[in-house]
């Protein structure tokens, strides 16, 4: 589950131009989910046609056998590895397979009970592949629908998380390039653990001047995630770059002497200048055209990636 370079570039450009970047991630989730659904339906047709059983065992044999990856087995059973890890404290292959089988039994029994209670409901899922078609009864259909729901949830959580991690560093470099800041004034090395800190964590980005390093944190957060801002303030960051900040977040940053940049504000990226002035980092005031300049900057970043 990865973001393409093009998606990352699109997100950076939209964020700096004070536009909503979320449509890029939503489109990617939709594309990956629809591709999964089509491939899943193809496998269902093949498995159903090749099965000699008239029970749900055809699904178990085809979609939960040991030849599959642990991820696939979990998803096909209606779980994802993160949930299993939270439940069992581990997500090794053996634990995933054990948890998946237990959950599938529980899910199937729940579906059977529901079918018995709701006898007036009729549901048949017909999947047609070229000239071949198979029909799934209500129990089988509900299992397939549940699997698709779990897969979309997994994609959604994974891609939103990946988006932030993939964009953060390149977003900061793009801002530095926009202001023509010399590379000696920022540290854009690959994220590494900073073991000098009491809490071992990943570093986002540093502005550097006269031997001093100023920690910059990036969170593509919305107003509904105040905890993210609290975490940044607790780590005593010098610069806090976000997609959206509430007025309370901004006030809190001002009180703590943290330079904040809310990119969704009109021309929000220009508040980066306040941080550069504060840390006496030389830069060239930006008066260009973002529509022309940003594509060149992000393209160049990914050429030297």
GIMO-V113894 format. One line per field, one symbol per residue. phi: phi as a letter, one per 30 degrees, with the letter a starting at -180 (. if undefined). psi: psi as a letter, one per 40 degrees, with the letter a starting at -180 (. if undefined). A space follows every 50 residues. Layout:
phi: ???
psi: ???
This chain:
phi: .bcdeddddddedddddicdddddddddeeddddddddddddddeddddd dccccdeddeddcbdddddddddddddjbbdddddddciabdeddedddd dddddddddddddddddcdddcbbccccbhccbbccdddddddddddddd ddddddddddddedddceddddddddddchddddcbccdeebdcddcdcd adcdabcbahicccdccbbdccddbddddedddddhdcbbcbdbbddded dddddcicdcbcdddeheddddddddddchcdacedbccedcddeddddd eddce
psi: hihiddddddddddddefihedddddddddddddddddddddddddddde heieieddddddefieeiidddddddefiidddddddeeifidddddddd dddddddddddddddddgeehhhhhhhhhbehiihhaddddddddddddd ddddddddddddddddddddddddddddefhideeihfihhihgeeidhh iihcihihhfeihhhhhhhgiieegdddddddddefidhhhidhhidddd dddddefhhihhdeihfddeedddddddefhhihhhfahddddddddddd dede.
